Amino acid sequence: MTKASVRMEGTVPLGLTDLWRLLSLHMDEDTVHAIHPWMLEGRVLRDEGRASYEDVVLPSRHVVDRVIRVAGRTVRDTWTYQIEPPHSFAYEIRSPEGLVSTVRNTYHEEASGTRVVTDATLEFGRVPRFVQRRIGGGLLDRADAEDLAFLRRYGFRTIGPTARPKGT
C-alpha cells in the first residue's frame, strides 16, 4: 500500500497550558463528538499510565474504538494516543484492514501562542499519495478549526450526552 507524508506548522492562539486543557477534552467521547461531528461514536477500550502538565491530568496512553465519517465513507478504526505533555500528543489510527496512519504533534510556546508542528504518515488504501495528502491535510486543518470553534462556543468544559449541540 502507498503511504503519504504530511507536515504542517502553525501557531494556535493559546498558551501551552490552555492547549493541553483543550487536548484533555478529547479524552471524553461525548465531548470529542461535539468538537468534531465527523467522529460519530467512540468507546474507550483502555487508559494506561498518567501524564500531567500544570493542572491537566491525562492518561499517557488512551485507546478508543471509534466510528468516523471521512471522504463520504463511514469507517471503524482503533485510535491509540500517546500523550507526553507538554511536548507531544501523538496518535495511531489502525483500520480492521490493517491500514495504519500516524499523527504526531509537537508543541513549543511562543509569545503569540503555541507553535504546533504536525508530522503525519497516512495510509488510506488504494488511493494515490497526492489524494491522501489532500484529504489528510484537509481533515487536519478542519480539526484545528473545529477545536478553536468549540472553545469559542463552550470554553473548557466537557459535553454530556444530553447537552450535545442539535444535529450531532
PyMOL commands that set and color helices and strands:
alter all, ss='L'
color gray80, all
select helices_A, chain A and resi 16-25+29-35+129-154+161-163
alter helices_A, ss='H'
color red, helices_A
select strands_A, chain A and resi 4-12+39-48+51-53+56-58+61-70+73-84+88-94+100-110+113-122
alter strands_A, ss='S'
color yellow, strands_A
deselect
rebuild
show_as cartoon
